[in-house]
Amino acid sequence: MLKFKKYLDLKTVSVLAVAVLSAAALTACGTNTEAPPVDQTPPGEVETPSNEIPAGSSEAEQQQILDAFKQSIAENPGIEGMNELAVILKDQIESLSPEFTERLLSLFETAQIKALEQDERYGGVSDGLAAKLYENKIFAKADLTKLMDDPQSIGDAALTEEIQGYKNAFYTIETQEGMYYLVVDYNKYLAYQTQVSEWYSEYLKVMARELSAKTFSDAAMVIPLDEMWERVTAAESLFFRVQKETLSLELEDAHQRLQQYFIMMMNALVYGGNNTPVYAYDTNAMSEERITFYESHAFDSESPIYNAFEAFKQVAREEGYKQSERVNAARTAIFDAMEEAYLQ
């Protein structure tokens, strides 16, 4: 069970970031801060996906495929095992209904993340590849994406094979401060979004959006405030749509990852980052940009955190947009409401 209050005193997202897209790096840098739009269906307007079982595949047969995949995960540990699991996944997935498809994908997603967590290099690429990337000045997100699309462009057969292996295993490469490491490539998962339930499809879009342009780099928020707001509300809308108890066991891991992501984005909303705080360290004052942003944004009136967020804005006004004990208490109250509604 995820308990939120242990994160509350952080007031920033640097530590939380580790738990979201991968164990290695949600806070990786990249020069591109633009992200594709995420479709958001208003609460209460969720279509029930077809759960039609493909011809020739009974529910029992699909469960056998799932059980066999779980066994394959146990037999193929670590990053090096993900390539074999990806082959099995692509071979079996077309014979599954939406329910079993998303369960299979979620199992693979969890296995990928655990492989990074348990890797002795913390998901880092080989020294040879890292040196070559650094030598070629491949630092920007766009350059890494281009490389993943064309591994042969590295100009070295062994390194091409290494990159292709990561690509086949649904990983992509990120960089920060001269280090290169792997993260889950959620764009690969989006190829199956029409074959899963709407909830899991939207979850994958949220994760892919974060992958396309990180919210944080070096403890500073590097996306526009409006983009941050869209990410916050996209995550919250998924909690409106489904209760954890209605998800399959395999999707509970995805639900927890979404909780962690939501925590990170709410911290971005009300605390900022270590290097981009909502209230400046030297003056304890809120920037004009943040003031304008808060005054022009509100959660849906039906949201469980609507009142708490509006109360914080009211206190901020009354305190002249200066940090104070009242402001801190109002911010804490937002997270109390959030925990009660979404993080039990």
BELFEN-V359085 format. One record per run of one state. SS is the DSSP state (H for helix, E for strand, C for the rest). FROM is the first residue (numbers start at 1). LEN is the number of residues. If there is no record, write none. Layout:
<<SS/FROM/LEN> <SS/FROM/LEN>>
//
This chain:
<<C/1/4> <H/5/4> <C/9/5> <H/14/4> <C/18/11> <E/29/1> <C/30/29> <H/59/17> <C/76/2> <H/78/18> <C/96/2> <H/98/21> <C/119/5> <E/124/1> <C/125/2> <H/127/9> <C/136/5> <H/141/9> <C/150/1> <H/151/4> <C/155/2> <H/157/12> <C/169/2> <E/171/6> <C/177/2> <E/179/6> <C/185/1> <H/186/10> <C/196/2> <H/198/15> <C/213/3> <E/216/2> <C/218/2> <E/220/2> <C/222/3> <H/225/17> <C/242/2> <H/244/3> <C/247/2> <H/249/22> <C/271/1> <E/272/2> <C/274/2> <E/276/2> <C/278/1> <E/279/1> <C/280/5> <E/285/2> <C/287/1> <H/288/8> <C/296/10> <H/306/13> <C/319/3> <E/322/1> <C/323/2> <H/325/18> <C/343/2>>
//
